[in-house]
Amino acid sequence: MIRKEIIMKKILCFTVILCMLSGCIAVNAMDYSHNDMAEFLAGLDILHGDASKGGDYDFYSYLTRAQFAKIAVAASKYKNSVPIGTNTSPYSDVPRTHWAAGYIKVASTNKLVTGYPDSTFRPEATVLLEEAVTIALKLLGYENADFGGEWPYGQLGIANNLGLLDNVSATVGTPLNRLDAIILMYNTLNEDTKTGGSYLASLGYQLSEDVVLVSSSLEDPSIDSDKVVTSAGTYKVSKDFDYSRIGEKGDILLKNGKEIVKFFADGRNKEAYVVMGVLAGDIIVSDKGTSKVLDLTDDTEAYYNNAKMTASTLTSRLKMGDSVSVIKDENGNIKHVVAQNQVMEGPVRVNSLGILDTLLSNGREATLIKGGRIVDTSSLALNDIIYYSKAMNTVWAYSDKRVGIYEDAIPNQEAPSQITVSGVTYEIESAEAFSKLSSTGSYKLGQSITLLFGKDGKIADVISSSDGSSEEIYGLAINSGTKEFTLNGEKYSSYYLTVATPDGNQMDYETALLYDMKGKIVKLSFKNGGAVATVVTPGGISGTYSYSSGTLGASKVAANVQIIDAKETMVSEVGAFVKIYPSRIDGVEFSEKDILYYSKNNLGEIDKLILNDVTGENYQYGMIVDAAERGGTTYLVNGATKSTGTFFTAKPKTFGRFDIVNNQLSGFLAISNVDKVSELTLGYLKDGNGKKYTLSDSVQVYRVDYNFNYNLSTLTDAVENFSEYSVTAYYDKADNKGGRVRILVLR
């Protein structure tokens, strides 16, 4: 009876152990992948992958007793006491020439392993789970007396209580494969010793969790080449450290609190960008040649130049060319961001198309950004201004130029910080430009010069015709007359011509003649310090513009194309224009009369366009409130009611286009309407037939109350409460002719 009870207890104990080993366990809190655990042991020089198999850990091959003895010693405080060779055989079947003789001797001497009663060790036999568990417990300081007399259930019970068997698949009496050995040793290293205290720490190691790798000498030359800065401190790294991990977050395994032996990334992909600029608190970055906005929140962990700071502080410090790495959570929100100030070479003027080979060590392989897009080196033109970031291996190119008369230097020509050219004042960016524009430089007041602008819109360099500039300007004549000029501090009167160029700027040019060319395309050349104007025959190109493919009809369009839309004016009127971005004219079908002027760059791409009143953006839009032949006209624009003594033939409540000059209504044209709006979004609407109309960026929304008053509302209100309203839309032209929906009326 007693014997049966003992047997039943053993069976029950064995059953409990089997249950504990068959999945009824908690997942290790650190929750590393199998490969991470193997790398963890490799970092401690306990176990390594098979070099002949590319470092493969061969998870499912079985370990011998000799191999596990070596692992145990490597994971102990005795690892540095293994002799290179030994003169004695620790066991009868382990000769001194055996590859593991030293490890087995150290393990046996320190009571980590034991042999068999016949004085053998059986080094080539597979190690069983219970044997490996016993060795692991002895590493933690447990002794045979702690296990009791029921082999191996005492050992397995303690091991299970400690969590050493978490995720181990082997069972009692079965061989241990390499994966189970890795998990067992990983759990052991992260357990406390019998007497208390971290076993890992007793070996001189420490695991720090949730650490950000902030920078290295590659990002900041002031950092020693064998160190990295982290959110937890600055540490040494080995020669094989993976510097591509900079910017990531994870756990670091430290040796003696000074050296990172392993980094375990949290598994989230790092995204790397180059800062293009900061606009209204938004960080604009380049992503494979296109721009995108990084959405940071108050919860985003941020670092800049090794210092931790709030996301808003980081945003205020970022500059163009800085590098940014972000890590996102599973919802796509940015959890942390690491940014580094990048030293940029430049500005440098492109004086030969082989300059990249001279400036860069690998010039043709660097990323070239021009006009906000990645381009190839064939897009680089003479007299472009370029900047280069070595760390980002990126070149930025700019081609913005102005031609005019050098009229003044501020505060003086001995030390100019600004200059005035044809009535417009500009800041000087570079020493090169300063040298050329100072009193000892090559350019004098009254001389015709070409300004080359850099990334911040400041003067990066100056050239003249001898430097390769044609000194010709093409643009829209805006105005002409007589005005006062200043040269060398002396004031005088002369004729002038105001010209708007496709980059959206306008300048006054001194002329010897009074030109009457308002509203016409002109070419300016320079002679004896003055401009000579001739009228240019307009147009000559047609077709549909595609923003995505960068084409206008059969012609390619440059990524940085400059566009203005000229208002059709009377001879007596001052010309007007508006700058247009390429996306605004996507899908527009142009006839030859729609294009007043175009030019092409050295690649044959259209790089400048002057349109002929195509987009309607030169006008305001609203409603005629009342019109009487004797009382004039009352009208509504942007929610404000205005009046003029001029009578316009239009019925009350007529919506249309207003031509307002000097705050006076000078023209009115009724526009079309969509009575039945079936769908409304923040970007477009559809009529009852499914036809799509694009909304203007400045669309006006009016809500009509019970007294028939038109009250200014919002597009958001119209969209969110669309089902509650009857919506009428007013548009000036079809989308493919450049038009937009200008007004929405909610009833």
Legacy VTK file of the C-alpha trace (Angstrom):
# vtk DataFile Version 3.0
C-alpha trace
ASCII
DATASET POLYDATA
POINTS 747 float
0.000 0.000 0.000
2.797 2.349 0.901
4.659 1.386 -2.253
1.508 2.069 -4.339
1.051 5.481 -2.687
4.664 6.391 -3.466
4.201 5.317 -7.077
0.974 7.353 -7.331
2.731 10.430 -5.919
5.480 10.026 -8.493
2.924 9.689 -11.265
1.044 12.759 -10.017
4.260 14.767 -9.728
5.344 13.640 -13.188
1.914 14.622 -14.560
2.173 18.080 -13.008
5.636 18.526 -14.490
4.396 17.435 -17.912
1.559 19.949 -17.669
3.973 22.663 -16.706
6.224 21.802 -19.625
3.486 21.447 -22.227
2.325 25.033 -22.480
0.654 25.831 -19.153
3.191 28.619 -18.624
3.466 32.399 -18.779
5.356 34.012 -21.609
8.675 35.501 -20.582
8.110 39.161 -19.842
10.876 40.264 -22.167
9.172 38.491 -25.065
12.186 38.343 -27.372
12.162 36.388 -30.601
14.186 33.175 -30.775
16.787 34.906 -32.900
16.991 37.802 -30.422
17.598 35.337 -27.596
20.349 33.664 -29.614
21.903 37.056 -30.350
21.660 37.859 -26.652
23.778 34.785 -25.834
26.146 35.563 -28.694
26.668 39.044 -27.265
27.783 37.406 -24.022
30.051 35.044 -25.980
28.088 32.048 -24.678
26.846 30.544 -27.915
27.377 31.390 -31.569
25.910 30.439 -34.914
27.623 28.101 -37.335
30.029 30.230 -39.373
30.079 27.603 -42.132
26.306 28.095 -42.498
26.327 31.892 -42.543
25.856 32.191 -38.785
22.814 29.916 -38.673
21.952 28.839 -35.113
20.709 25.426 -36.247
17.875 25.586 -33.714
16.665 22.023 -34.091
19.894 20.049 -33.842
20.555 18.344 -30.503
23.329 19.286 -28.100
25.819 16.878 -26.587
26.812 16.874 -22.934
30.210 18.282 -23.910
28.623 21.144 -25.858
26.307 22.066 -23.008
29.198 21.929 -20.534
30.958 24.542 -22.669
27.784 26.686 -22.752
27.459 26.444 -18.966
31.064 27.512 -18.357
30.726 30.382 -20.872
27.655 31.543 -18.934
29.433 31.412 -15.579
31.936 33.438 -13.619
34.498 30.744 -14.483
34.548 31.495 -18.228
37.978 33.120 -18.091
39.572 30.260 -16.123
39.402 27.649 -18.894
42.957 26.519 -19.713
44.097 26.612 -23.323
45.302 23.043 -22.883
45.172 20.539 -20.015
47.612 17.856 -18.934
45.004 15.658 -17.295
41.889 13.874 -18.426
38.894 14.926 -16.308
37.079 11.640 -17.063
38.144 8.328 -18.478
36.277 9.001 -21.724
37.433 12.646 -21.974
41.107 12.546 -22.875
43.160 15.712 -22.448
43.153 16.026 -26.255
39.356 16.258 -26.400
38.232 19.675 -27.694
36.022 20.204 -24.587
38.416 18.776 -21.985
39.171 22.214 -20.499
35.505 23.204 -20.263
34.466 19.863 -18.756
37.285 20.059 -16.200
36.281 23.603 -15.110
32.594 22.641 -14.986
33.338 19.499 -12.964
35.759 21.219 -10.573
33.137 23.869 -9.783
30.365 21.278 -9.385
28.325 22.466 -12.358
28.372 18.988 -13.913
28.864 15.456 -12.635
29.911 12.240 -14.320
28.561 8.738 -14.048
29.425 6.180 -11.333
31.729 4.396 -13.777
33.945 7.530 -13.949
32.763 8.416 -17.436
31.218 11.657 -18.674
29.831 10.441 -21.986
30.611 13.732 -23.767
29.010 12.727 -27.067
25.701 11.660 -25.515
22.836 14.111 -26.001
22.116 16.245 -22.974
18.678 15.663 -21.446
16.341 18.410 -20.279
16.695 17.536 -16.604
20.499 17.508 -16.848
20.561 20.963 -18.453
18.069 22.315 -15.897
20.203 21.058 -13.009
23.269 22.815 -14.449
21.266 26.046 -14.919
20.125 25.954 -11.294
23.703 25.420 -10.104
24.732 28.523 -12.075
22.205 30.403 -9.946
23.770 29.036 -6.753
21.440 26.149 -5.984
22.938 22.960 -4.553
21.927 19.288 -4.515
20.504 19.733 -1.028
17.934 22.177 -2.443
16.510 19.610 -4.846
15.303 16.884 -2.465
15.495 13.176 -3.201
13.004 12.873 -6.043
15.234 13.172 -9.140
14.556 15.064 -11.323
11.279 16.513 -10.043
12.816 18.679 -7.347
15.027 20.399 -9.919
12.179 20.790 -12.413
9.822 22.166 -9.769
12.290 24.867 -8.716
13.112 25.679 -12.336
9.453 26.053 -13.200
8.787 28.301 -10.210
11.682 30.526 -11.276
10.480 30.698 -14.876
13.517 28.933 -16.325
11.267 26.595 -18.298
9.107 29.311 -19.848
8.703 28.527 -23.571
10.952 25.440 -23.368
9.365 22.605 -25.370
11.507 19.648 -24.230
10.057 17.278 -21.648
11.537 15.034 -18.985
13.802 12.368 -20.395
14.074 13.957 -23.873
17.174 15.448 -25.502
17.629 19.208 -25.558
17.912 20.905 -28.919
19.807 24.143 -29.464
16.645 26.279 -29.425
15.505 24.941 -26.055
19.036 25.385 -24.720
19.043 29.009 -25.902
15.688 29.705 -24.244
16.739 27.963 -21.015
20.002 29.903 -20.788
18.315 33.171 -21.727
15.778 32.695 -18.928
18.558 31.752 -16.518
20.600 34.848 -17.280
17.585 37.045 -16.609
16.771 35.389 -13.277
17.968 36.275 -9.772
20.501 34.104 -7.967
19.541 31.988 -4.989
20.914 34.619 -2.617
19.259 37.506 -4.476
20.470 39.907 -7.113
20.536 39.656 -10.894
22.572 36.763 -12.247
23.297 38.770 -15.390
24.675 41.617 -13.268
26.884 39.167 -11.356
28.614 38.453 -14.673
29.198 42.163 -15.288
26.321 42.726 -17.714
23.180 44.808 -17.665
20.133 44.961 -19.948
18.665 48.447 -20.400
15.249 48.585 -22.025
13.640 51.184 -24.330
16.846 52.962 -25.258
17.125 55.229 -28.313
20.361 55.159 -30.315
20.714 58.900 -30.902
23.957 59.456 -32.819
27.492 58.372 -33.625
30.563 59.968 -35.161
28.913 59.567 -38.564
26.266 62.097 -37.555
28.329 64.175 -35.126
32.117 64.342 -35.657
32.604 65.439 -32.042
31.673 61.918 -30.866
34.527 59.408 -30.570
34.548 56.913 -33.435
34.145 53.950 -31.046
31.177 55.395 -29.150
27.484 56.084 -29.644
25.205 58.494 -27.823
21.968 56.973 -26.528
19.034 58.194 -24.495
20.581 56.310 -21.546
24.116 57.689 -21.921
27.219 57.447 -24.100
28.792 53.999 -24.516
31.603 52.270 -26.359
30.742 49.921 -29.206
32.581 47.110 -30.940
34.076 47.322 -34.426
31.199 45.317 -35.891
28.496 47.619 -34.480
25.693 48.205 -36.991
25.585 51.993 -37.400
22.504 51.767 -39.596
20.603 51.241 -36.336
21.170 54.863 -35.282
17.766 56.463 -34.779
16.093 53.247 -33.624
14.736 52.270 -30.229
15.188 48.988 -28.390
17.144 47.261 -25.612
20.901 47.404 -25.128
23.083 44.771 -23.491
25.891 46.517 -21.610
29.202 45.135 -20.409
30.478 46.635 -17.166
28.126 49.556 -17.740
30.455 50.956 -20.404
30.143 49.011 -23.655
27.172 47.986 -25.793
27.665 44.366 -26.795
24.251 43.941 -28.420
21.330 46.101 -29.513
17.861 44.600 -29.856
15.594 46.803 -31.973
11.929 46.880 -31.042
11.062 45.550 -34.490
9.597 48.730 -35.935
10.948 49.991 -39.220
12.947 53.188 -39.218
12.064 55.839 -41.780
14.795 58.305 -42.739
14.209 61.695 -44.332
15.925 64.954 -45.214
14.349 68.161 -43.893
13.216 70.516 -46.649
11.949 73.176 -44.256
9.504 74.068 -41.496
6.290 75.844 -42.443
3.666 76.996 -39.936
4.932 74.473 -37.392
4.933 71.576 -39.862
8.139 69.687 -40.654
8.401 69.277 -44.431
10.690 66.419 -45.468
11.815 64.864 -48.723
10.565 61.313 -49.234
12.024 59.783 -52.401
11.864 63.092 -54.196
8.411 64.155 -53.024
7.469 66.298 -50.058
5.537 65.089 -47.031
4.679 66.432 -43.595
5.799 64.728 -40.380
3.000 64.759 -37.817
4.540 65.067 -34.357
2.485 65.226 -31.179
3.214 66.291 -27.620
3.779 62.595 -26.836
6.499 62.168 -29.472
9.903 61.479 -27.923
12.302 63.838 -29.703
16.087 64.253 -29.918
18.142 66.863 -31.740
21.940 66.884 -31.807
22.038 64.352 -28.929
19.721 66.377 -26.660
16.243 65.274 -25.647
13.541 67.902 -26.075
9.869 68.412 -26.772
8.553 67.936 -30.275
7.699 71.641 -30.546
11.241 72.644 -29.563
12.662 70.236 -32.120
10.413 71.707 -34.805
11.646 75.216 -34.046
15.297 74.165 -34.411
15.204 72.095 -37.580
16.760 73.528 -40.711
16.860 72.496 -44.325
19.270 69.616 -44.901
18.986 68.198 -41.370
18.543 64.432 -41.175
15.498 62.953 -39.455
14.755 59.352 -38.451
11.337 58.371 -37.124
9.865 55.220 -35.628
6.090 54.726 -35.761
3.739 52.615 -33.672
1.344 50.026 -35.044
-1.168 52.788 -35.839
1.306 54.789 -37.893
1.817 57.489 -35.264
5.358 58.763 -34.775
6.567 57.518 -31.383
10.046 58.988 -31.462
12.161 61.091 -33.762
15.925 61.563 -33.894
17.280 64.545 -35.831
20.803 65.719 -36.524
22.062 69.019 -37.806
23.932 68.321 -41.020
26.783 70.542 -42.115
26.128 71.608 -45.690
28.756 72.716 -48.140
27.698 75.689 -50.200
26.487 77.800 -51.713
28.557 76.869 -54.770
27.902 78.140 -58.295
27.859 75.545 -61.059
30.595 76.883 -63.328
30.977 73.588 -65.187
28.745 70.562 -65.563
31.513 68.389 -64.120
31.442 70.221 -60.797
29.885 67.280 -58.946
32.885 65.119 -59.773
35.115 67.805 -58.278
32.978 68.689 -55.277
31.960 65.169 -54.273
33.966 62.032 -53.773
31.163 60.034 -55.404
29.391 62.872 -57.166
27.413 61.009 -59.784
25.957 58.684 -57.149
24.711 61.425 -54.833
20.988 62.207 -54.694
20.260 65.438 -56.581
17.169 67.444 -55.597
16.008 70.334 -57.747
12.621 71.964 -57.685
11.601 69.754 -54.756
12.080 66.518 -56.721
14.845 63.983 -57.211
16.361 64.492 -60.652
19.377 63.166 -62.514
22.531 65.179 -63.070
21.453 66.157 -66.580
19.000 68.572 -64.909
21.897 70.567 -63.488
22.519 73.781 -65.451
25.324 76.300 -65.584
24.992 78.995 -62.911
22.731 76.875 -60.715
23.502 77.252 -57.016
24.130 73.980 -55.178
24.534 72.783 -51.586
25.846 69.392 -50.457
25.339 67.313 -47.331
28.061 64.689 -47.001
26.226 62.783 -44.280
23.055 62.551 -46.373
24.976 62.248 -49.673
22.503 64.733 -51.115
22.847 67.775 -53.372
20.255 70.557 -53.551
20.217 72.748 -56.663
18.544 76.136 -57.209
18.160 78.101 -60.422
16.409 81.290 -59.267
17.891 84.382 -60.951
17.194 88.126 -61.261
18.652 90.559 -63.767
18.708 94.270 -63.021
20.659 97.438 -62.342
22.879 97.535 -59.251
21.504 100.715 -57.641
22.560 100.735 -53.996
24.553 98.917 -51.294
23.337 98.818 -47.683
24.692 100.061 -45.311
27.485 100.960 -47.742
29.530 99.436 -50.532
32.519 98.899 -48.247
30.598 96.323 -46.196
27.292 95.515 -47.916
24.833 93.182 -46.201
22.048 94.066 -48.642
21.862 95.561 -52.116
19.137 97.166 -54.195
18.697 95.973 -57.774
16.108 97.649 -59.993
14.172 98.922 -57.000
14.153 95.686 -54.984
16.386 95.043 -51.955
17.999 91.633 -51.366
20.159 90.120 -48.606
23.640 88.773 -49.317
24.250 85.141 -48.296
27.806 84.265 -49.273
31.321 85.631 -48.976
31.633 85.212 -52.744
28.709 87.555 -53.395
29.955 90.005 -50.752
33.369 90.122 -52.404
31.935 90.830 -55.855
29.489 93.504 -54.682
31.767 95.408 -52.292
33.733 98.508 -53.255
36.771 96.350 -54.054
34.725 93.907 -56.112
34.152 93.597 -59.825
30.618 95.051 -59.936
29.936 98.765 -59.634
26.815 100.779 -58.965
24.849 101.432 -62.126
26.011 98.194 -63.728
23.677 95.521 -65.093
24.122 92.317 -63.065
22.519 88.903 -62.653
21.792 87.741 -59.115
21.864 84.009 -58.339
19.769 83.042 -55.329
20.300 80.185 -52.880
18.087 78.069 -50.655
16.937 80.960 -48.443
16.220 83.418 -51.242
19.405 85.372 -50.560
22.141 86.331 -53.017
24.511 83.374 -53.296
26.530 84.682 -56.238
26.600 87.371 -58.921
27.473 87.092 -62.608
27.583 89.281 -65.696
27.565 88.553 -69.424
31.211 87.563 -69.262
30.226 84.829 -66.773
27.796 83.238 -69.211
24.600 85.182 -68.550
22.585 86.303 -71.563
21.304 89.233 -69.472
17.903 88.952 -71.103
14.587 88.864 -69.278
11.250 87.643 -70.568
8.131 88.675 -68.719
4.790 90.446 -68.600
4.823 94.243 -68.870
2.795 95.545 -65.931
3.248 99.312 -65.946
5.408 102.125 -67.252
6.001 105.799 -66.613
8.449 108.101 -64.861
9.885 107.561 -61.384
12.765 108.572 -59.127
15.923 106.438 -59.017
18.942 106.586 -56.691
22.521 105.958 -57.762
25.564 106.595 -55.562
23.251 108.422 -53.189
22.089 110.819 -55.890
18.428 110.937 -56.886
17.241 111.456 -60.456
14.133 110.859 -62.589
13.898 108.486 -65.512
11.476 106.345 -67.468
10.775 102.853 -66.154
9.061 99.651 -67.186
7.651 97.222 -64.598
7.969 93.595 -65.659
6.594 90.462 -63.952
8.615 87.289 -64.484
7.369 83.670 -64.370
8.887 83.174 -60.904
6.167 85.473 -59.539
8.346 88.519 -58.956
8.102 91.965 -60.517
10.780 94.637 -60.847
11.080 98.198 -62.129
13.667 98.661 -64.866
15.065 102.013 -65.887
14.569 102.693 -69.597
15.666 105.408 -71.996
12.239 105.448 -73.649
8.666 105.509 -72.388
7.207 102.143 -73.352
3.459 101.588 -73.688
3.392 97.783 -73.485
1.090 96.977 -70.557
-0.310 93.457 -70.757
2.188 92.334 -73.394
5.042 89.831 -73.226
8.363 91.645 -73.530
12.030 90.816 -73.802
14.422 93.066 -71.891
18.058 93.430 -72.802
20.480 95.799 -71.121
22.609 98.527 -72.601
24.524 101.342 -70.900
22.868 100.658 -67.556
19.330 100.740 -68.947
16.771 98.248 -70.217
15.648 97.969 -73.822
12.236 96.346 -74.350
10.778 94.575 -77.366
7.412 92.849 -77.708
7.511 89.048 -78.029
5.120 87.055 -80.207
2.977 85.022 -77.790
2.380 81.311 -77.437
3.109 78.611 -79.930
2.331 75.584 -77.772
-0.854 73.707 -76.835
-2.110 70.491 -75.258
-3.310 69.047 -71.960
-1.107 69.469 -68.887
-0.531 66.376 -66.730
0.993 67.041 -63.335
1.747 63.370 -62.638
3.573 62.724 -65.907
5.043 66.220 -66.182
3.881 66.889 -69.725
2.066 69.616 -71.619
0.880 68.105 -74.852
3.936 66.486 -76.411
6.406 68.554 -74.364
8.042 67.604 -71.078
7.637 70.057 -68.205
10.442 70.678 -65.697
9.827 69.664 -62.083
10.548 73.242 -60.977
8.527 74.964 -63.706
7.649 78.600 -62.934
4.150 79.821 -63.861
2.191 83.055 -63.691
-1.308 83.723 -65.010
-1.755 87.199 -66.526
-5.079 89.004 -66.260
-6.472 90.256 -69.519
-6.304 94.060 -69.223
-7.329 97.146 -71.135
-4.539 99.266 -72.639
-5.118 101.934 -70.004
-5.029 99.480 -67.080
-2.069 98.456 -65.003
-1.290 94.811 -65.684
-1.993 92.139 -63.086
-0.894 88.562 -62.554
-0.914 85.751 -60.018
1.665 83.049 -59.319
0.391 79.552 -60.104
1.681 76.204 -58.817
1.832 73.319 -61.314
-0.761 71.165 -59.538
-3.335 73.953 -60.010
-3.450 73.431 -63.795
-3.477 69.623 -63.753
-5.813 68.395 -66.498
-6.274 71.802 -68.137
-6.545 71.715 -71.934
-4.533 74.627 -73.353
-4.992 76.193 -76.760
-2.215 78.329 -78.234
-4.008 81.542 -77.224
-4.024 80.363 -73.592
-0.221 80.537 -73.400
1.402 83.932 -73.842
4.961 82.740 -73.324
6.991 79.634 -72.586
10.673 78.761 -72.476
12.627 75.530 -72.288
15.715 74.580 -70.288
18.855 72.822 -71.487
17.008 69.473 -71.371
14.239 70.687 -73.653
11.734 70.845 -70.767
9.287 73.729 -70.360
10.634 75.665 -67.382
8.671 78.949 -67.614
5.043 79.680 -68.519
2.958 82.844 -68.712
-0.734 82.017 -69.089
-3.431 84.184 -70.624
-6.135 84.539 -67.968
-6.663 80.775 -67.703
-7.237 80.058 -64.016
-9.513 82.921 -62.975
-7.357 83.461 -59.893
-6.867 87.163 -60.718
-10.482 87.902 -59.780
-12.810 87.888 -56.801
-16.193 86.188 -56.733
-19.483 87.097 -55.150
-23.075 88.221 -55.659
-24.797 91.334 -56.997
-27.092 92.450 -54.175
-28.733 95.289 -56.071
-28.095 97.393 -59.169
-29.827 100.619 -60.181
-29.003 102.952 -63.016
-29.014 105.959 -60.696
-27.982 104.325 -57.434
-25.031 102.283 -58.636
-24.298 98.701 -57.650
-24.214 96.914 -54.297
-22.352 93.598 -54.171
-21.275 90.890 -51.731
-17.683 89.543 -51.661
-16.194 87.300 -48.949
-19.124 88.067 -46.649
-18.721 91.849 -46.898
-21.247 94.116 -48.624
-19.726 96.875 -50.749
-21.018 99.465 -53.189
-19.929 101.466 -56.206
-21.475 104.359 -58.077
-21.041 102.469 -61.331
-24.109 100.671 -62.644
-23.612 97.092 -63.809
-26.422 95.492 -65.773
-27.232 92.482 -63.616
-30.239 91.233 -61.714
-30.133 91.040 -57.906
-28.901 87.693 -56.567
-26.721 87.162 -59.634
-23.460 85.401 -58.827
-20.370 86.196 -60.809
-16.763 87.243 -61.255
-15.696 90.673 -60.029
-12.750 92.541 -61.501
-11.641 94.786 -58.657
-8.859 97.307 -59.329
-7.574 99.591 -56.567
-10.508 98.479 -54.374
-12.980 99.610 -57.015
-15.294 97.325 -58.961
-14.395 97.752 -62.619
-15.982 94.696 -64.200
-18.554 91.952 -63.645
-19.263 88.668 -65.440
-21.997 86.227 -64.435
-20.883 82.643 -63.794
-22.610 79.274 -64.183
-24.359 77.234 -61.536
-24.923 73.603 -60.546
-28.458 73.322 -59.163
-28.432 69.718 -58.046
-25.375 68.833 -55.992
-25.460 65.100 -55.253
-22.144 64.798 -53.404
-19.911 67.277 -51.579
-16.421 66.793 -50.134
-13.699 69.155 -48.961
-12.112 68.989 -52.421
-14.856 68.523 -54.991
-18.565 68.091 -55.648
-20.660 66.083 -58.101
-23.858 67.054 -59.875
-26.887 64.824 -60.426
-25.236 63.206 -63.439
-22.063 62.367 -61.546
-19.989 65.107 -63.196
-17.154 66.224 -60.949
-16.281 69.858 -60.182
-13.177 70.857 -58.211
-13.624 73.384 -55.399
-11.483 76.509 -55.292
-9.004 76.657 -52.408
-10.790 79.888 -51.407
-14.368 78.769 -52.091
-16.951 80.974 -50.357
-19.823 79.295 -48.516
-23.049 81.193 -47.746
-25.971 79.972 -45.679
-29.315 81.630 -46.457
-31.446 82.291 -43.368
-35.229 82.647 -43.080
-34.989 86.359 -43.900
-33.085 85.546 -47.098
-29.861 87.017 -45.745
-26.620 85.514 -47.031
-24.406 84.690 -44.052
-20.833 83.503 -44.483
-20.426 79.877 -43.370
-17.704 77.221 -43.674
-16.967 74.387 -46.052
-16.708 72.016 -43.090
-20.287 72.870 -42.089
-21.461 72.293 -45.650
-19.769 68.891 -45.874
-20.647 67.593 -42.411
-24.296 68.688 -42.651
-24.726 68.132 -46.382
-27.871 66.037 -45.977
-29.611 68.921 -44.171
-29.042 71.467 -46.947
-30.076 72.115 -50.497
-26.783 73.134 -52.098
-26.279 75.311 -55.173
-22.775 75.718 -56.571
-21.381 78.462 -58.817
-18.343 77.957 -61.029
-16.544 80.207 -63.506
-15.361 77.578 -66.024
-15.088 73.828 -66.407
-12.137 72.135 -64.712
-10.456 71.332 -68.018
-10.520 75.021 -68.942
-8.942 76.109 -65.662
-12.127 76.851 -63.739
-13.185 76.094 -60.188
-16.271 76.141 -57.987
-16.134 79.597 -56.437
-19.290 79.816 -54.322
-21.580 77.397 -52.458
-25.030 78.486 -51.283
-26.734 76.467 -48.541
-30.487 76.621 -48.106
LINES 1 748
747 0 1 2 3 4 5 6 7 8 9 10 11 12 13 14 15 16 17 18 19 20 21 22 23 24 25 26 27 28 29 30 31 32 33 34 35 36 37 38 39 40 41 42 43 44 45 46 47 48 49 50 51 52 53 54 55 56 57 58 59 60 61 62 63 64 65 66 67 68 69 70 71 72 73 74 75 76 77 78 79 80 81 82 83 84 85 86 87 88 89 90 91 92 93 94 95 96 97 98 99 100 101 102 103 104 105 106 107 108 109 110 111 112 113 114 115 116 117 118 119 120 121 122 123 124 125 126 127 128 129 130 131 132 133 134 135 136 137 138 139 140 141 142 143 144 145 146 147 148 149 150 151 152 153 154 155 156 157 158 159 160 161 162 163 164 165 166 167 168 169 170 171 172 173 174 175 176 177 178 179 180 181 182 183 184 185 186 187 188 189 190 191 192 193 194 195 196 197 198 199 200 201 202 203 204 205 206 207 208 209 210 211 212 213 214 215 216 217 218 219 220 221 222 223 224 225 226 227 228 229 230 231 232 233 234 235 236 237 238 239 240 241 242 243 244 245 246 247 248 249 250 251 252 253 254 255 256 257 258 259 260 261 262 263 264 265 266 267 268 269 270 271 272 273 274 275 276 277 278 279 280 281 282 283 284 285 286 287 288 289 290 291 292 293 294 295 296 297 298 299 300 301 302 303 304 305 306 307 308 309 310 311 312 313 314 315 316 317 318 319 320 321 322 323 324 325 326 327 328 329 330 331 332 333 334 335 336 337 338 339 340 341 342 343 344 345 346 347 348 349 350 351 352 353 354 355 356 357 358 359 360 361 362 363 364 365 366 367 368 369 370 371 372 373 374 375 376 377 378 379 380 381 382 383 384 385 386 387 388 389 390 391 392 393 394 395 396 397 398 399 400 401 402 403 404 405 406 407 408 409 410 411 412 413 414 415 416 417 418 419 420 421 422 423 424 425 426 427 428 429 430 431 432 433 434 435 436 437 438 439 440 441 442 443 444 445 446 447 448 449 450 451 452 453 454 455 456 457 458 459 460 461 462 463 464 465 466 467 468 469 470 471 472 473 474 475 476 477 478 479 480 481 482 483 484 485 486 487 488 489 490 491 492 493 494 495 496 497 498 499 500 501 502 503 504 505 506 507 508 509 510 511 512 513 514 515 516 517 518 519 520 521 522 523 524 525 526 527 528 529 530 531 532 533 534 535 536 537 538 539 540 541 542 543 544 545 546 547 548 549 550 551 552 553 554 555 556 557 558 559 560 561 562 563 564 565 566 567 568 569 570 571 572 573 574 575 576 577 578 579 580 581 582 583 584 585 586 587 588 589 590 591 592 593 594 595 596 597 598 599 600 601 602 603 604 605 606 607 608 609 610 611 612 613 614 615 616 617 618 619 620 621 622 623 624 625 626 627 628 629 630 631 632 633 634 635 636 637 638 639 640 641 642 643 644 645 646 647 648 649 650 651 652 653 654 655 656 657 658 659 660 661 662 663 664 665 666 667 668 669 670 671 672 673 674 675 676 677 678 679 680 681 682 683 684 685 686 687 688 689 690 691 692 693 694 695 696 697 698 699 700 701 702 703 704 705 706 707 708 709 710 711 712 713 714 715 716 717 718 719 720 721 722 723 724 725 726 727 728 729 730 731 732 733 734 735 736 737 738 739 740 741 742 743 744 745 746
